[in-house]
């Protein structure tokens, strides 16, 4: 598998992999100057699109996203799909996921996450440590949920939404496409698309 990225969040993804996923593992970083050849002295760091394409051909065509930021994740997904890669999810063994929930391809779910039943999580979404998602929640594609945020019942989250650490979304609310919810915010009403809300109760600032 190729992890796209070789710094901060990529190291979190590495922590969530099981032993079989560690086989034929490499990272990709074409922006860091003087990046080492190996991460932790073990895993190759590829530095060009040609190297990534060769990896997909010769080793494994699987890749996952090791970078945060919803729109950047979508851009990288398109680039590496075009190179012949197949997007994969990584799910920590230290999660609790309801058996009647659906997780689409390319999600990164870290340890301590609790997901109830009848939850839908869209493609390429990032679910950080200790997030709680209760029943009947729908999450769009390439959403980023920061550590310890909580999505309570029947919440709808649009594509490319970013929810800050510790934020709480109360039941029966909708967060529009591309919206940003600040860290620690308590959302008590619907959030329009492409807006930023902060505070308790959350108020729109942009």
NUGUKE-713299 format. One record per residue (C-alpha): x, y, z; residue in one letter. Coordinates in steps of 0.001 Angstrom, whole numbers, plus 500000, padded with zeros to 6 digits. Layout:
<atoms>
ATOM/X/Y/Z/A
...
</atoms>
This chain:
<atoms>
ATOM/500000/500000/500000/X
ATOM/501078/503566/499316/X
ATOM/500336/506225/501943/X
ATOM/500095/509584/500184/X
ATOM/501994/511853/502564/X
ATOM/504943/511158/504842/X
ATOM/504630/513639/507678/X
ATOM/502057/514410/510394/X
ATOM/498825/512606/509590/X
ATOM/500594/509917/507523/X
ATOM/502277/508783/510753/X
ATOM/498855/508529/512405/X
ATOM/497665/506322/509542/X
ATOM/500743/504117/509976/X
ATOM/499813/503640/513639/X
ATOM/496363/502325/512641/X
ATOM/497557/499675/510172/X
ATOM/497581/495969/510938/X
ATOM/500540/493671/510271/X
ATOM/499355/492524/506845/X
ATOM/498894/496138/505682/X
ATOM/502485/496905/506678/X
ATOM/503762/494557/503998/X
ATOM/504829/496311/500777/X
ATOM/504213/499683/502435/X
ATOM/505614/502940/501068/X
ATOM/504986/506659/501541/X
ATOM/504798/509511/499047/X
ATOM/506179/513031/499536/X
ATOM/507064/515266/496587/X
ATOM/507170/518569/498491/X
ATOM/509549/518156/501439/X
ATOM/513081/519247/500594/X
ATOM/515805/516788/501610/X
ATOM/513252/514168/502643/X
ATOM/514974/510919/503699/X
ATOM/514907/507862/501473/X
ATOM/513271/505816/504237/X
ATOM/510751/506693/506947/X
ATOM/511875/505289/510297/X
ATOM/514724/503666/508416/X
ATOM/512287/501109/507005/X
ATOM/509586/502396/504661/X
ATOM/510517/503893/501255/X
ATOM/509475/507480/500564/X
ATOM/508605/507937/496885/X
ATOM/509169/511413/495499/X
ATOM/507799/511498/491952/X
ATOM/504585/510541/490203/X
ATOM/506611/508139/488038/X
ATOM/507834/506305/491138/X
ATOM/504265/506085/492421/X
ATOM/503036/504701/489110/X
ATOM/505843/502124/489098/X
ATOM/504897/501145/492659/X
ATOM/501281/500586/491594/X
ATOM/502468/498398/488720/X
ATOM/505110/496344/490501/X
ATOM/504088/496158/494177/X
ATOM/500529/497184/495020/X
ATOM/497940/499412/493377/X
ATOM/496374/500256/496730/X
ATOM/496732/503715/498254/X
ATOM/495305/505680/501148/X
ATOM/495411/509361/502041/X
ATOM/497896/510431/504703/X
ATOM/497123/514155/504600/X
ATOM/494370/516178/506260/X
ATOM/492226/518973/504738/X
ATOM/489138/517859/502861/X
ATOM/489776/519569/499526/X
ATOM/493438/518554/499395/X
ATOM/492409/514956/500094/X
ATOM/489980/515055/497175/X
ATOM/492641/516522/494866/X
ATOM/495156/513822/495833/X
ATOM/492534/511112/495426/X
ATOM/491947/512204/491839/X
ATOM/495679/512410/491073/X
ATOM/496578/508978/492392/X
ATOM/493490/507339/490951/X
ATOM/494587/508653/487549/X
ATOM/497997/507047/488130/X
ATOM/496320/503648/488472/X
ATOM/495827/503507/492238/X
ATOM/492799/502097/494049/X
ATOM/491700/504039/497127/X
ATOM/491597/502025/500371/X
ATOM/490250/502608/503868/X
ATOM/492364/502211/506986/X
ATOM/490478/501416/510185/X
ATOM/492164/500995/513547/X
ATOM/491410/497760/515373/X
ATOM/490685/499932/518427/X
ATOM/487367/501248/517122/X
ATOM/483763/500337/517816/X
ATOM/481652/500359/514643/X
ATOM/478010/499311/514486/X
ATOM/477420/496291/512256/X
ATOM/474570/498086/510496/X
ATOM/476630/501063/509373/X
ATOM/478296/501704/506009/X
ATOM/481789/503064/505461/X
ATOM/482740/503874/501880/X
ATOM/486211/503507/500402/X
ATOM/489187/505598/501375/X
ATOM/488227/506501/504937/X
ATOM/490863/506806/507651/X
ATOM/489424/505916/511065/X
ATOM/491752/506174/514053/X
ATOM/491617/504559/517488/X
ATOM/488952/505306/520079/X
ATOM/486240/506099/517532/X
ATOM/482677/504970/518342/X
ATOM/480187/504695/515462/X
ATOM/476625/503554/516133/X
ATOM/474193/501801/513770/X
ATOM/472611/503268/510638/X
ATOM/475546/505585/510032/X
ATOM/476787/506316/506516/X
ATOM/480320/507665/506087/X
ATOM/481245/508893/502618/X
ATOM/484323/508312/500506/X
ATOM/487703/509597/501646/X
ATOM/486577/510881/505028/X
ATOM/488952/511292/507975/X
ATOM/487721/510325/511444/X
ATOM/490247/511294/514127/X
ATOM/490810/509898/517625/X
ATOM/487870/509481/520028/X
ATOM/485165/510808/517710/X
ATOM/481612/509739/518648/X
ATOM/478988/509319/515925/X
ATOM/475557/508216/517109/X
ATOM/472655/506643/515229/X
ATOM/471253/507703/511833/X
ATOM/474047/510110/510942/X
ATOM/474940/510700/507286/X
ATOM/478415/512008/506458/X
ATOM/479389/513118/502955/X
ATOM/482587/512570/500977/X
ATOM/486007/513903/502085/X
ATOM/484782/515124/505460/X
ATOM/487292/515738/508276/X
ATOM/486220/515083/511871/X
ATOM/488841/516260/514379/X
ATOM/489600/514552/517717/X
ATOM/486790/514047/520229/X
ATOM/484046/515784/518273/X
ATOM/480522/514400/518681/X
ATOM/477775/513994/516081/X
ATOM/474482/513220/517752/X
ATOM/471448/511492/516239/X
ATOM/470134/512132/512702/X
ATOM/472789/514677/511756/X
ATOM/473535/515263/508059/X
ATOM/477046/516394/507128/X
ATOM/477734/517658/503578/X
ATOM/480792/516937/501439/X
ATOM/484132/518622/502307/X
ATOM/483016/519689/505784/X
ATOM/485650/520181/508504/X
ATOM/484601/519857/512151/X
ATOM/487040/521024/514818/X
ATOM/488297/519195/517870/X
ATOM/485735/518764/520627/X
ATOM/482849/520280/518665/X
ATOM/479344/518964/519311/X
ATOM/476630/518798/516638/X
ATOM/473199/518472/518268/X
ATOM/470547/516099/516843/X
ATOM/468511/516652/513670/X
ATOM/470821/519286/512200/X
ATOM/472451/519698/508793/X
ATOM/475926/521032/508060/X
ATOM/476159/522323/504483/X
ATOM/478788/521464/501884/X
ATOM/482224/522930/502582/X
ATOM/481320/524374/505982/X
ATOM/483817/524665/508840/X
ATOM/482858/524169/512489/X
ATOM/485412/525577/514928/X
ATOM/487038/523646/517760/X
ATOM/484815/523380/520820/X
ATOM/481749/524764/519052/X
ATOM/478285/523617/520071/X
ATOM/476078/523645/516982/X
ATOM/472404/524227/517814/X
ATOM/471018/525048/514359/X
ATOM/471689/524238/510706/X
ATOM/474944/525534/509224/X
ATOM/474809/526906/505642/X
ATOM/477215/525657/502975/X
ATOM/480663/527278/502790/X
ATOM/480276/529106/506093/X
ATOM/482368/529128/509284/X
ATOM/480779/528826/512728/X
ATOM/482432/529066/516149/X
ATOM/481491/529288/519818/X
ATOM/478849/527980/522210/X
ATOM/476248/528264/520873/X
ATOM/477913/528332/517471/X
ATOM/477551/531555/515502/X
ATOM/478384/532238/511873/X
ATOM/481463/534438/511394/X
ATOM/482053/533976/507663/X
</atoms>
